[in-house]
Amino acid sequence: MNVNRRHFLTASAALTATNALGGLARGNGPTRPGGIQLYTVQPPLVHDFEGTLHAVAQIGYREVETVGLLGHDAHQFRRALDRVGLSAPSAHIVSLTTVR
């Protein structure tokens, strides 16, 4: 099966919606909003940082997991998230050292 970004995002959105609707049907909605790893949209982020964050928020995401700061300092990154109504409660950290 060949999985591209569009297929992954569509499947993720469907899974999120299914889980949310299942919880609502049982009378207990989700305890946290669905989020997205920014790694999945890294190429567009590099090309148009604020536009991509805005698009992510427009889709309905409220939380993101960062993948580094993509050339921005922490304050710039946070202000960009705030402007579009996103929060980043987690971060993807890549270690450049190896365990021996």
N, C-alpha and C positions, 0 to 999 in steps of 0.2 A: 504494500500500500504506500503510495507516494503522498506524503503529508507536506503541504506548503503552509505558509503563514495564514493565508485566508481560511483554509480548512481548519487549522488549529484554533483560530479565533472564533470561527463559527461554532465549532464543537464545544469550545470553552463556554461561550455565551449560552448555548443550549443547555449544557450541564448546569450552569449557574441558575438559569431560569427554572429548570426542572427541580432543582433542590429547593429554590425559594418557594415555588408553587406547592411543592409537596409539604413544606413546613406550614404554609398558610392553610392548606387543606386540613392539616391536623390541628390547627389552631395555635401553632407556635412558629412564628416567623424566624428568619435567620437572625442570629445574634450579632453578626458582623456583616458589613457589606462585602460584596465580591470584589476582589482586587485583580490586578494584572501585573505580571513581571515585565518591567520595561525592557528587559533583554529581548522579548519577543517583538518589539518594535524599534530595536536599536538603529537600523539603517535610516528609517525616517527621522528618528530623534537627532541623529548626527546632521542630517540635511536641514531639518526645520524643527528645532527643539521646541519652541513655544507652540507652534502650530500642531505638532504631534501631541503634546500634552493636552492642548485644547480638544483635539479630536478624541483622545482617550476619555476625557471628561464628558464630552458630548454623547459618546456611546452609552455612558451611564456608570462608568467606574468611578469610585470615590477614593479608593486606596491603590497605591502602586508600590512595587518593590523596586528599589533603585538598582542600577547596574553601574556603579561608579558615578562620577559627577559629570562625565562627558565634556570635560574642558571648562566647566563652570565652577566657581567657588561655592561653598556650602550655602552662603547667604543668597547668592543669585539663584541657585537651584530651589531653595525654599520659597523665595519670593515668586518664582515662576509657578510652583505648585499651588501656592496660595491664590494667585491670580485666577487660576482655572478651577479652584475648589477641590484640589486633590491633597491627600495626605500620604506620607510614606512611613508606615509603622515598622517596616523592615527593609533590610538592605542585603543585596547579594555582594559578598566580599570575595574577591579572588586573591588568594595568597600567591605571592611570587616565589615563595620558598618551598622546598620539597622536604618531606619528612624522610629521615634516614633511619 
